[in-house]
Amino acid sequence: MTDKIDHISRQKFMEELRRYQRGSVTRRHFLGVTGLGAASAVLGAAMPGLMPRAAHAQSIGDRVVLASWPNYHDPANFDSFAAESGATVQLNVFGSNEEMLAKLQAGGSGWDVFVPTNYTITTYVEQDLIEPLDLALLPNYDPASFDQRFAGPGTVNGTVYAVPRNWGTTGFAVNTDHTGGTTPTSWKEFWDLTQTTFSGRTMVHDYQLTTIGNALKYFGYSFNSIDPAELAKAEELLLAAKPHLFAISSDYQPSMRSGDAWMTICWTGDGKQMNRDMPEIVYVLGKEGGELWSDFFAIPKGAPHRDAAYALINYLLAPEINAKEVMFHGYPVADARVNAILPAEMLNDPILYPAADLLSALEFGAAATLTDPNRAELMARFKAA
């Protein structure tokens, strides 16, 4: 490779390639920013997963389209699935459940599998956007192996619509090189630092549940509050913090790793990935509480590659494959079969498995927050300010 590829430097190309492989950006973004759209057919052979390949005498087709979260899957598992099945995984990355819902409501998403969070599933069922699962097509799913605290939301009115992927928490990550050696422990400190010594260096999610929820925690309110007076206080805080933010984005790892950002609202696995590579970046659960969540595999109504969808979900639920996922992304799973083969240091990691007192203060997201117009309008005003 030469030092330049059209208008993009070699270094920038490799950075974007790594982001694409982690699932931080979409295939469309990668091809567009690198200028490789026209050359993608040639590069497909050199970069597994970039382009669909022909099926290897299989009946499930040559592709499966997955809508999921940044930095959430091991690309090697996608490559091995493609090699075994003939179906290439095409990954679409989203930063919020609101985005996922809006995409499905608009129709024509083209998705075969998506990864919703626990509190959204009843809304998908009510709006007839999600398919009841045929568990006979998922032999690797063993309900008895799963902690029902994290698996239960996938079942609505006795019907299984989604099967568990991971669970985790929402806290914040802070680079302690900039805190004088101390580590903040609360959401009050998070927002106060944002407006003082960390001005211009803090990121928040492009996601109303977590950004509004953790502003509510500053005042000791419920993470899920839809009370107008409490939301007004959260909005006041968010608007005061807005001029001090580095960015509003759910893809915060690149900026934290480069040092452009020093603190961000953060999910478990991202916190673990950054701390593993840069120990000065510490993951914190605010002592006031916050979010406990579980994510699921689900199939939207009208999935164009339904057989491939079931095949991919079943493949990723195999304990040995799921364990590889956990080792890659750093999110805990609720499957006892997987935990039995994970290294002890992972099972004892306080980022993945927080102390009981910190865990007990957390709340699962509530279904009402997904469609509450006051929260949606608040987030829109905050982003537009």
C-alpha positions as CSV (number, residue, x, y, z in Angstrom):
1,M,0.0,0.0,0.0
2,T,1.3,3.5,-0.8
3,D,1.3,6.3,1.8
4,K,-1.8,7.8,0.2
5,I,-5.0,6.3,-1.0
6,D,-6.5,9.1,-3.1
7,H,-7.3,11.8,-0.5
8,I,-6.9,9.7,2.6
9,S,-3.6,9.0,4.4
10,R,-2.5,5.5,5.2
11,Q,-2.8,6.2,8.9
12,K,-6.3,7.5,8.5
13,F,-7.2,4.5,6.4
14,M,-6.0,2.1,9.0
15,E,-7.9,4.0,11.7
16,E,-11.1,3.8,9.8
17,L,-10.5,0.1,8.9
18,R,-10.1,-0.7,12.6
19,R,-13.3,1.3,13.5
20,Y,-15.2,-0.6,10.8
21,Q,-13.9,-4.0,12.1
22,R,-15.0,-3.1,15.6
23,G,-18.4,-2.1,14.4
24,S,-18.0,1.5,15.4
25,V,-19.0,2.7,11.9
26,T,-21.1,1.3,9.1
27,R,-19.9,-0.2,5.9
28,R,-21.3,2.7,4.0
29,H,-19.3,5.2,6.2
30,F,-16.1,3.1,5.8
31,L,-16.5,3.0,2.0
32,G,-17.4,6.6,1.7
33,V,-14.7,8.1,4.0
34,T,-12.0,6.0,2.5
35,G,-13.1,6.6,-1.1
36,L,-13.3,2.9,-1.8
37,G,-16.9,2.5,-2.8
38,A,-16.0,1.9,-6.4
39,A,-13.2,-0.5,-5.5
40,S,-15.1,-2.5,-2.9
41,A,-15.6,-5.5,-5.1
42,V,-11.9,-5.9,-5.4
43,L,-11.2,-5.3,-1.8
44,G,-13.9,-7.8,-0.7
45,A,-11.6,-10.7,-1.3
46,A,-8.9,-9.1,0.8
47,M,-11.2,-7.9,3.7
48,P,-13.6,-10.7,4.8
49,G,-17.0,-9.3,5.7
50,L,-16.7,-6.1,3.6
51,M,-18.6,-7.6,0.7
52,P,-21.0,-10.5,0.5
53,R,-19.7,-13.7,-0.9
54,A,-21.5,-16.5,-2.7
55,A,-23.2,-19.2,-0.7
56,H,-21.2,-22.4,-0.3
57,A,-24.0,-24.8,-1.4
58,Q,-26.1,-23.7,1.6
59,S,-29.8,-22.9,1.7
60,I,-29.6,-19.7,3.8
61,G,-28.4,-17.3,1.1
62,D,-25.3,-15.3,0.8
63,R,-25.8,-12.6,3.5
64,V,-27.4,-11.6,6.8
65,V,-27.9,-8.0,7.8
66,L,-27.4,-7.3,11.5
67,A,-28.3,-4.0,13.2
68,S,-26.3,-3.6,16.5
69,W,-24.2,-1.4,18.7
70,P,-20.6,0.0,18.3
71,N,-17.7,-2.2,19.4
72,Y,-20.1,-5.0,20.2
73,H,-19.1,-8.0,18.1
74,D,-15.9,-10.0,17.3
75,P,-15.3,-9.7,13.6
76,A,-13.5,-13.1,13.7
77,N,-16.8,-14.7,14.6
78,F,-18.5,-13.1,11.7
79,D,-15.8,-14.4,9.4
80,S,-16.0,-18.0,10.8
81,F,-19.8,-17.9,10.4
82,A,-19.4,-16.8,6.8
83,A,-16.9,-19.5,6.1
84,E,-19.2,-22.2,7.6
85,S,-22.5,-21.0,6.2
86,G,-21.7,-19.0,3.1
87,A,-23.6,-16.0,4.4
88,T,-21.6,-12.8,5.0
89,V,-22.6,-10.6,8.0
90,Q,-23.3,-7.0,7.0
91,L,-23.3,-4.9,10.1
92,N,-25.3,-1.7,10.6
93,V,-24.3,0.3,13.7
94,F,-26.7,2.4,15.7
95,G,-26.2,4.6,18.7
96,S,-29.7,4.5,20.3
97,N,-32.8,2.4,20.6
98,E,-34.8,5.4,19.4
99,E,-32.9,5.2,16.1
100,M,-33.6,1.5,15.8
101,L,-37.3,2.0,16.5
102,A,-37.6,4.9,14.0
103,K,-35.9,2.8,11.3
104,L,-38.3,-0.1,11.8
105,Q,-41.3,2.1,11.9
106,A,-40.3,3.7,8.6
107,G,-40.3,0.2,7.0
108,G,-37.8,-1.3,4.6
109,S,-34.9,-1.5,7.0
110,G,-33.5,-4.5,5.2
111,W,-32.4,-6.0,8.6
112,D,-32.5,-9.7,9.4
113,V,-31.4,-9.5,13.0
114,F,-31.3,-6.6,15.4
115,V,-30.2,-6.1,19.0
116,P,-32.8,-4.3,21.1
117,T,-32.5,-3.4,24.8
118,N,-34.8,-4.9,27.4
119,Y,-37.2,-2.0,27.9
120,T,-38.0,-1.7,24.1
121,I,-39.3,-5.1,23.4
122,T,-42.9,-4.6,24.5
123,T,-43.1,-1.5,22.2
124,Y,-41.9,-3.6,19.3
125,V,-44.5,-6.2,20.1
126,E,-47.3,-3.7,20.5
127,Q,-46.4,-2.1,17.1
128,D,-46.1,-5.5,15.4
129,L,-42.5,-4.8,14.3
130,I,-41.0,-8.0,15.7
131,E,-41.4,-11.7,14.9
132,P,-42.2,-14.4,17.6
133,L,-39.2,-16.7,17.6
134,D,-39.3,-20.3,16.5
135,L,-37.1,-21.8,19.3
136,A,-36.9,-25.1,17.3
137,L,-34.6,-23.2,15.0
138,L,-32.4,-22.1,17.9
139,P,-31.1,-25.3,19.4
140,N,-28.2,-23.5,21.0
141,Y,-30.6,-21.5,23.2
142,D,-31.1,-23.2,26.5
143,P,-33.6,-21.1,28.6
144,A,-32.6,-23.0,31.8
145,S,-29.0,-21.7,31.5
146,F,-30.0,-18.1,31.6
147,D,-30.5,-15.8,34.5
148,Q,-34.1,-14.8,34.2
149,R,-33.4,-11.3,35.5
150,F,-31.7,-10.6,32.2
151,A,-33.6,-13.1,29.9
152,G,-37.2,-12.4,31.1
153,P,-37.9,-9.2,29.1
154,G,-37.6,-11.2,25.8
155,T,-40.9,-13.0,26.6
156,V,-44.1,-11.0,26.3
157,N,-47.5,-12.4,27.2
158,G,-46.0,-15.9,27.2
159,T,-44.4,-15.7,23.7
160,V,-40.6,-15.5,23.2
161,Y,-39.8,-12.6,20.9
162,A,-36.1,-12.2,21.7
163,V,-33.3,-14.2,23.3
164,P,-30.5,-12.8,25.5
165,R,-27.2,-11.5,24.2
166,N,-25.5,-9.6,27.0
167,W,-26.2,-7.5,30.0
168,G,-24.3,-4.6,31.5
169,T,-24.4,-1.2,33.1
170,T,-24.2,2.4,32.0
171,G,-21.7,4.5,33.9
172,F,-18.9,6.9,32.8
173,A,-15.3,6.5,31.8
174,V,-12.7,9.1,33.0
175,N,-9.1,9.5,32.2
176,T,-7.5,9.8,35.6
177,D,-4.3,11.5,34.1
178,H,-6.4,14.6,34.3
179,T,-8.0,14.3,37.7
180,G,-4.9,14.8,39.9
181,G,-4.9,11.1,40.7
182,T,-8.4,10.9,42.1
183,T,-11.4,9.2,40.6
184,P,-14.8,10.8,40.7
185,T,-17.6,8.5,42.1
186,S,-20.8,10.3,41.4
187,W,-23.0,11.7,38.6
188,K,-22.9,15.1,40.4
189,E,-19.1,15.1,40.0
190,F,-19.5,14.0,36.3
191,W,-21.7,17.0,35.5
192,D,-19.7,19.5,37.7
193,L,-16.4,18.5,36.2
194,T,-17.9,18.8,32.7
195,Q,-18.7,22.5,33.4
196,T,-15.3,23.3,35.1
197,T,-12.0,21.6,34.7
198,F,-13.2,19.1,32.0
199,S,-14.8,21.8,29.9
200,G,-14.5,20.9,26.2
201,R,-13.4,17.4,27.1
202,T,-16.6,15.5,28.0
203,M,-18.8,13.4,25.8
204,V,-22.4,12.2,26.3
205,H,-24.5,9.7,24.4
206,D,-26.6,10.6,21.4
207,Y,-29.3,8.7,23.3
208,Q,-32.0,10.1,25.4
209,L,-32.4,7.2,27.8
210,T,-28.8,7.5,29.2
211,T,-28.1,11.2,28.7
212,I,-31.3,12.4,30.2
213,G,-31.4,9.6,32.7
214,N,-28.0,10.4,34.1
215,A,-28.8,14.1,34.2
216,L,-31.8,13.2,36.3
217,K,-29.5,11.3,38.7
218,Y,-27.7,14.5,39.4
219,F,-30.8,15.6,41.4
220,G,-31.5,12.1,42.8
221,Y,-34.5,11.5,40.6
222,S,-35.3,8.2,38.9
223,F,-33.3,7.3,35.8
224,N,-36.6,6.7,34.1
225,S,-38.5,9.7,35.2
226,I,-41.1,11.2,32.9
227,D,-42.3,13.7,35.5
228,P,-42.4,17.1,33.7
229,A,-41.0,19.1,36.7
230,E,-38.1,16.6,37.1
231,L,-37.4,16.6,33.3
232,A,-37.3,20.4,33.4
233,K,-34.5,20.3,36.0
234,A,-32.6,17.8,33.9
235,E,-33.0,20.0,30.8
236,E,-31.7,23.0,32.8
237,L,-28.5,21.0,33.6
238,L,-28.1,19.6,30.1
239,L,-28.4,23.1,28.5
240,A,-25.9,24.5,31.0
241,A,-23.5,21.7,30.2
242,K,-23.9,21.8,26.4
243,P,-21.4,24.6,25.7
244,H,-18.8,22.6,27.7
245,L,-19.2,19.3,25.8
246,F,-16.6,17.9,23.4
247,A,-19.3,15.9,21.5
248,I,-22.7,14.2,21.7
249,S,-22.0,10.7,20.3
250,S,-22.4,7.1,21.2
251,D,-19.1,6.3,19.4
252,Y,-16.8,7.8,22.0
253,Q,-13.9,5.3,22.1
254,P,-11.8,7.0,19.4
255,S,-11.9,10.4,21.1
256,M,-11.1,8.9,24.5
257,R,-8.2,6.9,23.2
258,S,-6.7,9.8,21.3
259,G,-6.9,12.1,24.4
260,D,-9.2,14.6,22.7
261,A,-11.9,13.6,25.3
262,W,-11.2,13.0,28.9
263,M,-14.6,11.7,30.2
264,T,-17.7,10.2,28.7
265,I,-21.0,8.4,29.5
266,C,-20.0,4.8,28.9
267,W,-21.3,1.3,28.6
268,T,-19.7,-1.7,30.4
269,G,-17.8,-3.2,27.4
270,D,-16.5,0.0,26.1
271,G,-15.2,0.8,29.6
272,K,-13.5,-2.6,29.8
273,Q,-12.0,-2.3,26.3
274,M,-10.5,1.1,27.1
275,N,-9.3,0.2,30.6
276,R,-7.7,-3.0,29.2
277,D,-5.6,-1.0,26.7
278,M,-5.2,2.3,28.7
279,P,-5.4,1.6,32.5
280,E,-5.6,5.3,33.2
281,I,-9.1,5.3,31.8
282,V,-11.3,4.1,34.7
283,Y,-14.9,3.0,34.5
284,V,-17.2,4.4,37.2
285,L,-20.7,3.6,38.3
286,G,-22.2,6.8,39.9
287,K,-23.1,6.1,43.5
288,E,-26.5,7.7,42.9
289,G,-27.5,4.9,40.6
290,G,-28.1,4.7,36.8
291,E,-28.9,2.0,34.3
292,L,-28.8,-1.8,34.4
293,W,-29.7,-3.3,31.0
294,S,-29.8,-6.4,29.0
295,D,-29.7,-6.7,25.2
296,F,-31.3,-9.3,23.0
297,F,-31.2,-10.9,19.6
298,A,-34.5,-10.4,17.7
299,I,-35.9,-10.8,14.1
300,P,-37.9,-7.9,12.7
301,K,-41.1,-8.6,10.8
302,G,-40.4,-9.1,7.1
303,A,-36.7,-10.0,7.5
304,P,-35.5,-10.6,3.9
305,H,-33.0,-13.4,4.9
306,R,-35.0,-15.2,7.7
307,D,-33.1,-18.5,7.5
308,A,-29.8,-16.7,7.7
309,A,-31.1,-14.7,10.7
310,Y,-31.9,-17.8,12.7
311,A,-28.6,-19.3,11.6
312,L,-26.6,-16.3,12.8
313,I,-28.4,-16.1,16.2
314,N,-28.0,-19.8,16.8
315,Y,-24.3,-19.6,15.9
316,L,-23.6,-16.7,18.2
317,L,-25.5,-18.4,21.1
318,A,-23.2,-21.4,21.0
319,P,-21.3,-21.2,24.3
320,E,-17.8,-21.5,22.8
321,I,-18.6,-18.7,20.3
322,N,-20.3,-16.6,22.9
323,A,-17.3,-16.9,25.1
324,K,-15.1,-15.5,22.3
325,E,-17.5,-12.6,22.0
326,V,-17.2,-11.8,25.7
327,M,-13.4,-12.0,25.6
328,F,-13.5,-9.5,22.7
329,H,-16.0,-7.0,23.8
330,G,-16.0,-7.2,27.6
331,Y,-19.8,-7.4,28.2
332,P,-21.0,-10.0,30.7
333,V,-23.6,-12.6,29.6
334,A,-26.4,-14.3,31.6
335,D,-25.6,-17.8,30.2
336,A,-24.2,-20.1,32.9
337,R,-22.7,-22.3,30.1
338,V,-20.6,-19.4,28.9
339,N,-19.5,-18.3,32.4
340,A,-18.3,-21.8,33.1
341,I,-15.6,-21.5,30.4
342,L,-14.6,-17.9,30.9
343,P,-11.3,-17.1,32.7
344,A,-11.7,-16.4,36.4
345,E,-10.2,-13.0,36.1
346,M,-13.1,-11.9,33.8
347,L,-15.7,-13.3,36.3
348,N,-14.0,-11.4,39.1
349,D,-13.6,-8.2,37.1
350,P,-15.4,-5.3,38.9
351,I,-16.2,-3.6,35.6
352,L,-18.1,-6.6,34.3
353,Y,-19.5,-7.7,37.7
354,P,-19.9,-4.6,40.0
355,A,-20.1,-4.8,43.7
356,A,-23.6,-5.6,45.0
357,D,-24.1,-2.2,46.6
358,L,-23.4,-0.4,43.3
359,L,-25.5,-2.9,41.3
360,S,-28.5,-2.6,43.6
361,A,-28.7,1.1,43.0
362,L,-29.2,0.7,39.3
363,E,-32.5,0.6,37.4
364,F,-33.6,-1.2,34.3
365,G,-34.9,1.1,31.6
366,A,-38.7,1.6,31.5
367,A,-40.8,1.1,28.4
368,A,-42.4,4.5,28.9
369,T,-39.2,6.3,28.3
370,L,-38.9,5.1,24.7
371,T,-42.0,6.8,23.5
372,D,-42.5,9.6,26.0
373,P,-42.8,12.8,23.9
374,N,-41.5,15.0,26.7
375,R,-38.2,13.1,26.8
376,A,-37.9,13.1,23.0
377,E,-38.5,16.8,22.7
378,L,-36.1,17.5,25.6
379,M,-33.3,15.6,23.8
380,A,-34.1,17.4,20.5
381,R,-33.9,20.8,22.2
382,F,-30.6,19.8,23.9
383,K,-29.0,18.7,20.7
384,A,-30.2,21.8,18.8
385,A,-29.1,24.3,21.5
